[in-house]
Amino acid sequence: MIFKLVIGVIVIYLLFSFFRKGFPQMGGKAGPAEIRTAVAGEELVEDPFCHTYVPIGDACRTQIDGKTVYFCSPKCLEQYKSEKKR
């Protein structure tokens, strides 16, 4: 009886793992197309608002006074613009 229970639990776990990997929205890991990681040697830029360094490929960018400025997030970009107006 215990042997059947152990086999049943293993089968259920394997099925759960299989379906979880197949459907990322159910908590599985993202596929290669959904992962954005910094490329080795990619240039880092400093956010002028919070002074965080982010890879240039991940940064939010905008033109301010003819100069490209990079931010770590849209939130920092908006806060920087609102403070700049003061």
N, C-alpha and C positions, 0 to 999 in steps of 0.2 A: 504494500500500500504506500509506504513512504517513497519507494523507488518511483512509482508512477507520479507521485506529487512532485518529486525533484525533477523528473523529465518534463513534466508539464510546465513547471516554472521556467526551466531553461528554454523551452520552445516559445513560451510567451515573451520572454526577454529578447530572444533572437528576432522574433517577428516585430516587436516594438522597436528595436534598434534599426532593423531594415527599413521600416516605414518612416521612422524619424529622420533618417539620412536622406530619404527620397523626397521629403516634404519639409523644406527649411522653415516654412511658416509655422510648423508645429514644434519648433524648438531645435531643429537640426542645425548642423553647421552650414554656413553659406557656401555656395559653389565658387569655383575660381573666378567666375565673371562678376561676382558680387563683392569680392574682397579687394580693397584698395590699400596697398601697402606702399610705403616709401621705397623708392628704388635706391639701391646702394649708390652712394655718391651724389644723390640728388641734393641740390642747393637748398639750404634752410634760409628762411626769411623771418625777420622779426616783426611781430604785430606791434604797431606804434601805440596802441591803446593799452593792452595788458602785458606787453613785452614778452609774449610767448614766442618761441621759435617753432615754425611749422615747415614741413616740406613744401616747396613752391608748387608742386602738383596738387596739394590738398588745400592750399590757401584760397580764400576769397579775395578777389582783386578788384580794384576800381581805379579810376583816373581822378586825381585831385590836383588841381592847378597844373595840368599837363604831365604829371608824374604818376607812374603806376605805384600804388600802395597796396600792400598785402596784409590780410587779416586772418586770424585763426578761425573765425566764425562770422556768420552774418550778424550775430548779436553785437560783437565787438565793432564791426563796421558801422552799424547804426548808432551805437553809443559814441563812437568817434565823431561821426558826422554831426550828431546833436551837440556835442561839446564844442566842436569847431565853429558852429553857428553863433555861439555866445559871444 
